[in-house]
Amino acid sequence: MAELVFGKAFHMLDLIDNRFIIDLIQVAAFRVGVCLQMPKLAIWNMDKICTPHVRKLRDNYVGVSKGMAVDRMNMDSKRRDLFSHILAAKDPQTGKGFSMDEIWGESTLLIVAGSDAISTGMAGCFYYLSRNPEAYTKVCAEVRSAFSSADEIRTSQKLTSCVYLRACIDESLRMSPPVGGALWREVCKGGVDISGQTIPQGYDVGVGIYAIQHNPVYYPDPFTYTPERWIVGRNTTPESVNLARSAFSAFSIGPVGCVGKNLAYLELMVTMARVLWTLDIKDMTDAELEEPMEKYLGKYKDHSKSEYRLRDRFTSWKDGPMLSFRVRHPS
């Protein structure tokens, strides 16, 4: 993602130097999540007092993103990437481009939006496929029959035809959304009527994405991983599929929906297809390590042991899954 946006890679697989960015992203997201619930903490800079360590790491993270933005601005102006569009953007009324603060803000957002949410989507998909043998067998058969080699897997009509793979991804995003909480909206002048109740202007309203995507009205048996619910078939109708899609909010909806949605799906489809074509995966969860978490979650009556566990920190904090990957040898 860094190469696509800034023209330089993090090299996290082969160098340890930049791996701290992962922790920085999580800490920054935690701060954003808290300040979304209590905006005055940010307005009054109370987070410096209440959580000084979080603020310090957040400032370090902002420094990294600013540095990458400056480096990109000093590169060849003819380079075409996502950041080139930000640099070239002009206000249609004033003709002015983004200010330095706005450019730095965009760079910070792009790092998180382009990597953290997609990593959560992939982790969730691996989790559910490793624990649902029928779905895993079916999606492997689809991918491995569609392509003759891993190198053939790229954006194409053939990849788009892997409808069960897309269904597996959608079902993972439904059960464990990268952003699971409420994305608050302020009620405009005149108020709004919601389900017969009038909400005055100035109030914030919202519904948690996790709650929407586990509503049995839209998703029967919502705590069960069922990719088939996204495909018209023997047990699903066009109406039920359309109903499920109408409530699907993993990338938010409407005019404030995620602008990177199509890119995210492309990354998820290509990455998952390549892994499933090349490797066999197996769940390696340690029961002893799971026990403390199970005791904690047991306090919540609606907790499902079959779900990939995430913590709402604006984006979602995750741990695992622990899997074994083995190279397969096609005959």
Secondary structure as UniProt FT lines:
FT   HELIX           2..6
FT   TURN            12..14
FT   TURN            17..19
FT   HELIX           20..37
FT   HELIX           40..43
FT   TURN            44..46
FT   HELIX           47..50
FT   HELIX           52..73
FT   TURN            77..78
FT   HELIX           82..88
FT   TURN            92..94
FT   HELIX           100..131
FT   HELIX           133..146
FT   HELIX           150..152
FT   HELIX           157..160
FT   HELIX           163..175
FT   STRAND          185..186
FT   TURN            189..190
FT   STRAND          192..194
FT   TURN            195..196
FT   STRAND          197..199
FT   TURN            201..202
FT   STRAND          204..205
FT   HELIX           209..212
FT   TURN            213..214
FT   TURN            216..218
FT   TURN            222..223
FT   HELIX           227..230
FT   HELIX           238..247
FT   TURN            250..251
FT   HELIX           254..256
FT   TURN            259..260
FT   HELIX           261..278
FT   STRAND          279..283
FT   HELIX           287..297
FT   TURN            298..299
FT   TURN            301..302
FT   TURN            305..306
FT   STRAND          311..312
FT   STRAND          316..317
FT   STRAND          323..327
//
